[in-house]
Amino acid sequence: LYSERIRELDRTGLTLRHVLEVNPDAARIAADLDAERKAGKIRGPLHGIPVVLKDNIDTGDQMSTSAGSLALEGSAAPKDSPLAARLREAGAILLAKTSMSEWANFRSSHSSSGWCSRGGQGKNPYALDRSPCGSSSGTGGAIAASYAAAGIGTETDGSITCPSSIAALVGIKPTVGLVSRTGIIPISHTQDTAGPMARTVADAALVLTTIAGPDPTDPATRGAPAGSVDYLSALDPDALRGARLGVCRKHFTGYHDGTDRVFAEALDAMRQLGAIIVDPADLPHAGEYDDAEFTVLLYEFKADLNAYFAGRGASSPMKSLKDVMIFNEKERQRVMPYFGQELMQQAEAKGPLTEKAYKDALAKCRLLSRTRGIDAIMQRHQLDALVAPTGNPAWPIDLVNGDHFTGSVTTPAAVAGYPHITVPAGFDHGLPVGLSFFGRGWSEARLIGLAYSYEQGTRHRRPPTYAPSIDLGAGLEGSVGSRS
């Protein structure tokens, strides 16, 4: 049924363009898993459940891993990433590779989220002329459109939480190191992480339980709590009762009236559910490390991408960032018809990670986002979590000028490497708006409990209508989602 739905909606019909390729072995794998179940072997709650993966995650099968780029089309990884291996061992069916913003939106500052040279421009299921956000655009659009039970995205700064927010999904960006980064085409080893995207908090918690865990090839996982964590045990409908939540108002509200309206209703709902709202609890130094973050990403993109290619060996047609840039220029008409590769050029110009400029920028990011940022404000007010609107509703797709962000709260947790969860909070003019919960490192269980309590107490998600566009003439009446 999922495969048929992909055929009907993705390249024909509505042409949502969220899947790059379907696993040709999926039906056989499903039959094998059905046989296991009939024989009494049940691997767990994901046994036989189809999931989709973003196209930057290695799978040791017939599907490519290409970061959405024609430069890597047809390039199959020699083996599963640890993340994919965990899903397979749990019995999940890796159904498809989803489209994404090419190179995880780290090619041009004028890019259109959801566009890649392999798949074209993806559409938002809630309004087809609106952006699906990115870079995990395909996973977000696919799960909103019910192509699979759940999916995997990756985030450096906003790439799980933004597409989840504007597609009325639950997205979990874990603490960096909770999920192995090995076998994932990178941007930044200090900020990259994979995480689940699903239609409910429970589904996302189940997938996170499956993919989290140590990996001897990824040093970041050594910092994770010892032992496995069952995040399903955190699903407490009363978790908001008595919880102290700090409102990140300065910098993260006031950029969009409809978003502010939905957020105000979310705060009222959380008060009714027993939360103690500390308003404001503004993040110190927010915005002061944006330039330093960009410097870190430029340095690490070059170093980490070159290291990834080296690890792929002969299976990769590209051996370096420079090779990718040469390919892009050679295939400019197909690869760069709308925007260029100036971010790649800036990254290629950077030196090694031993340079003082890189070390100073990284130290500034960690100090201001962690010690003097999230940690400081949570300690000052004794908070369980920080809350804010995830970002503005989806903007019109614009291949000429690129994306039109007006605001978001993704950067503090992204730079800190701390967990961040978004959950559906309502609608503005029929477009979803998300509510974010974030906090200290390794606090996923607490955040999942809070998000679940809010979800169960409000039940804002409603399925997409696949409208060609939003009806601006309808005004605001009925635009904010109600309980259902």
N, C-alpha and C positions, 0 to 999 in steps of 0.2 A: 504493500500500500504506500509506504514512504517512497519507494523507487518510482512508482507510478505518479505520485504527486510531484516529484521532481521533474519527471518528463512532461507533465501537463502544465506546470507553472514556470519552469525556469528558463528554458530556451524557446519554448513556444507559449501560446496563450498570453499570460501577463508578462512574459520574459523578465522575470525578476533578477536573473543573472547572479545567483548566489552560490552556485555549485560549478566547480571547474571540471571535475570528473567523478563518476560513480565507481566504486570499487567493483571490478568485474568478477571478483570472487565472492561478493557479498552473499549471493543466494546459496552457494555451496557452504560457506561458513555458517549461515543460518541453519541449513539442514543438518550439519554436523552438531551444532549446539542443541537443536531440537532432539536429535538422537541421544545426546548426553542426558538431557532432561528426562526423556522417556526411560533411560536406563537407571535413573535415580541419582545421577551426578548433577548437582546444582551448585554452580560456582558462587552464587550470591545474587543479590537483587538486580544486578546488571546482566545476568545471564540471558543472552539472546536479545538484548536491547540495542537497537541501532543508534549510534552517535555519529556526529560529523566532526571533522577536525580542520582547523585553519591550515591553509596551504604552506605554512612555514614550519610544520611539524613533521619530522621524518617518520615515514612508515615503510617497513621493509616488505613491500608488496608491489603490485603493478602500478600503483598510483605515483605520480610525480610529486616531488616536493620542490616548489619553485618560487615561493614568495610572490606569486602572481605574475612573474616576469617571463617573457618569451626567452630570456637568456638562459633559463633553466628548464624550459619545457621539455618533457620527456626524460628528465633526469630523475631517476628513482634512487632513493636512499638504499644503501647496502643492507641496512638493518633498522629495526624499530628504534625510535627514541625510547628512553625509559618510560616516559609518559604513555606512549602508545602501547608498549609492552604490558604495562599495568592494566590498561583497559582490556587488552586481549585476554590476559590471564583471568580477569574478572568475568569474562564471557561476553563483553560488549562486542557488537559488530561494527567495525569501522566502515561505515556506509559510503562516505564520500569525503573529498577534499573541498573545502569551501573557498570561495573567492575572497579577496582581501584588497585593501589599498596596497598598491604595489610597493614592495620592499618595506612593508609596514608603515607607509606614509613617510619614509625617510629618504625621499628622492628629490622633492621640490617643495618649497614653501607655498607654491601656488597650486598644489594638487587638489583633486576632487576625491574626497573619501569614497571608497567603494569602487574606484576605477583601477583596473589593472590591464596590462597589455594582453594577458591570456584570456580574460573574461569580459572585458568591457566594463560598463558602468552598472553597478547594482542599484536597485530601487528599494525605497522604504515601503514595506507592506501596508502601512497606514495611510500613505499618500504617495502614489507612484512617481510623482515629480519631485519628491523630497529625498534628501540624502539619507543613506543608511548609517552614516558616520563610520568611523574606522579607528584602527585599521582592521579590526575583526568584523568587518561589515558583512561578509558572507555568512559567518556563523550566526550573527545576530539576526539577519534577514531570514536565514534558513530555519532557525528555531521559532521565530515569530510566525512564519508561514507553515509550521508543522511539517518540515522535511524530515525530522528525526525527533527522538525524545529529548535529547540534550546535545550540547556541542562544546567544543573546546576553542577558546580564543587565547590570544596572548596580549599582554599590555606592557608598554614602556611608560606611557603617560596617557591614560584615557582610552586605550584601545580595546579594553573589555567593557569598561563602565559606560563609556559614551554610546556605543552601539546598543548596549543593553538598555540604557535609559530611554533612548528614543524609539525602541521597539517594544516597550512594555515588558521587558524581561528582567530576571534576576541575574546579575553578573557579579562574580566574586574574583577580585584581584587579590591573591594571597600575599602574605609576606614573602619577599624574595628569599628563596631557599626552602620553602615548604614543598614546592613541586620542582622536580629536576628540570634544569634548562638544557641539559645535554641533548643534542639532536634537534635543536630548534634554531632556525636561521635567525641570527641575533641582530639587535641594535646595540644593547648595552648590558654588560654583565652585572652592573650595579642596580639596574632598574627592571630588566626583563623578567617576566614570569608568565606562565600559562595558568589558566583558570577556567572554571565552568561557566557556561551561559545556558540558562534554562527558563522554563515558564513558571516555575515555583521555587521557593526557597528550599523545600525538601529535596527536589530533584537536584538542585545545585549542590546541596550539602552531601548528597549521596555520591555524586561524581567527584567532589573534592576529597571525600574519604578514600575513594579508589585511587586517585592519582597522587595524593600526598605521600611523602615518605623519603627516606634517605637514598642517596645515590653516590657510590664511591667515586664516580667520575665528575661529580659536581660539588666542589668544596663548599658552596653556599649552604648545602643541605646539612652540613655538620652542625650548624647553629640551631637547627630545628629542635623542638622538644623531643626528648627520648620516647621511643615507643610510638605506636600508631594511635590516632585519635579518631573516634567514631563521631563525626560531626552531626549525624542524625540524632545523637543524644542531646544535642544543644537545642532541639526544636521545642521550645517551651512557649506556649501561647501567652503565658503571663510574665515573660521575661522583661517587659517594659515596666512592670509594676515596681516602683521604687528606684528604677534606673536613673542615674544622673547623666543627662545629655547636654552637651555644650553646643550652642548655636554659633556656627562660623558665619557671622553676618557681614562684617567688613570684608570687602573684596569678592565675596561669594554670593551676594544677593544684590538686588537693585539694577541688574543689567537687563531684565526682561520682566514686564509687568505680569504676564500670564504665569511665568515660572514662580514669581513671588507669591502670587495668589494661591497656587497649588501648594507651595511650601508652607504658607501660613495655615492652610487647612490641615496639612500633615502635622504641624506642631500642635494644633488643637486636638487632633485625633490622638496623638501620643500622650498629651496631658490626660485625656479622658481614659486612656488605657493605663494610667498610673505613673507615667514618667515624670520626673522632676526636670523641668526645662530651665537651664541656665543660659540666659539670653541678655547680652551677648557673651560669647566665650571666644573672642576673636583670636586667630592664630598670630602669634608674634612673628614678624619677619616675612609674612606672606608676600610674595612678589619680589623679594630682595635677592632671591637666588635663581631667578629665571635665566639670566645670562650665564651663570655658572653651570646650570643644568645643561644648557645648549652646548657649552664647551665640552663638558663631560661626554655628552652623546656623540659629538663629532669625533673625539679621540677614540672612544670605545667602539663606535661603529666600524671604523677602519680596522682596528686591531682584532675585534671579535669576528667580523665577517671573514677576514683573511684566515683566522684560526679555524673557523667552521669549514671553509673550503679545503684547508689542509687536512682536516679530519675526514672529509668525504673522499679524499684521494682521487683515484682514477674515475670514480663514478660521477664526478662533477665536471661539466664542460667549462666552468669558470674556476679560476685558481686564485683570483684576487678581486678586490674592489675595482682596481684599475681595469681588469678584464671586462667587468660588467659595464663600466663606463665606455669602453671602446665598442662593445657590442651595441650599447644604446645609440651611440653616434652612427654606427654603421646601419642600424635598423631604425633610424630616426622616424621615418614615416609611420611605422607600425608601433614603435615603443614610446615615442615622445610626440604624438600628434597634438597634444594640448598643453603640456607643461614639460619643463626640462629636468635637469639633474644637478642643480646648483648645490644642493645639500651634499650630494656625493662628492662634488668637486671640492667643497670646503673640507669634508672629512679626509679626502685623499691628501690634501695639503698638510694635514697634521702630522706631527712626529710620533715617536714612541710614547708609551704610557709612563716612561721615566721622566718626561719633561715636567719642569716646575709648574708651567701653566695648567697642566692637567691635574697635578697633585693638589695645587692650591684650590682649583675649582671644586674638586671632589671633597676636599676638607670643608669648604664653605657650605656645600650642599648638605653634608651630613650634620654639621653643627647647627645650621639654621633651620633645617627641616625636622631634625630629630630633637637634639638636646635642648635647643632654645625655641623649638617650634611645638610639635605635637606633644612631646613628653612634658614640656614646661606648662602648657595650658591645661593639660589633663591633670597634672599634679596640683596645680594651683587651685582648681575647682573640684578636685576629687571626682573626676568624670569617669563614666563607664565607656563613653564613646563621644565622638564629635559628629554633628549632623549638619547637612546643607543640601540644597538642591544639586543634583548631579550636573546639570547643565541646561542649556536652552533647548526648546523643542527643535525638531528637524527643520533645516533650512532648505530652500530650493536647490536642486542640483545645478551647478554652474561650472561647466567645463572650460569656460573662458577665464573666469576670475578665480576659481577655486572655492574653497570652503568659506562659510560665513559664521564663524563662532562669535557669540556675544559674551559668553562666560561659562565657566565650569569650576568644579572643585577638585579636579583629578590630580593636580600637580603636587600638593603637599604629601599625600600618601605615596605617590609615585616616586618622588625624589627621596623620601625617607626609606623606601622599600617596605612600607608598612601595609597592612591589609585594608581593603576598601570594598564595601558591598553596596550595590545599588538595587533598589526594589521599586516596583511601580507605585507612583504616588498620585496619579491622576492624569488629566488631559487638559490641553489648551487648544481650542479650535479643532478638537479631534486628534491632536498629536500628543503622544505620550510624554510625560515628564517623570523623572526618577528622583527618588530620595536616597541620599548617601549616608551610610554609617561608616566611620573609619576611626582607627585608634592606634594604640601601641603595637609593636611587632609581636607576632604570634598570638594575637587576640581574636583569631578567627571564630572560635567557638562562641565567645561572648557576642560578637557582632552578628553571627548567624542567628543566635537566639533573639536578639533585638529586632532584626529584620523579619524573622518569622512571626514574632508577636505583632509587629505592625501589619504585615501582610494578612494575617488571620483576622485582625481587628478591623481591617478596612476593605480588603479584597477589591482593589482598584483595577486589576488587569482585566481587559476584555480583548477578544481576538481582533485581528486586523480586518478591515473592510475592503482593502485593495482599491480604495477610491482613486480615480485618476488624479485628483487634486483635492485640497481642502476647500470647504465652502465658507469663504470669508464673509459672505453676505448673511450667514446665519447668526452672526454676532457671537456673544459669549454664552448665551443661554444653552445650558446642557453641555458646555464644552469641557467642564471639569468632571472626571469620572466619579461616579457614585458607587456606593456599596452594592454588591450584587451576589 
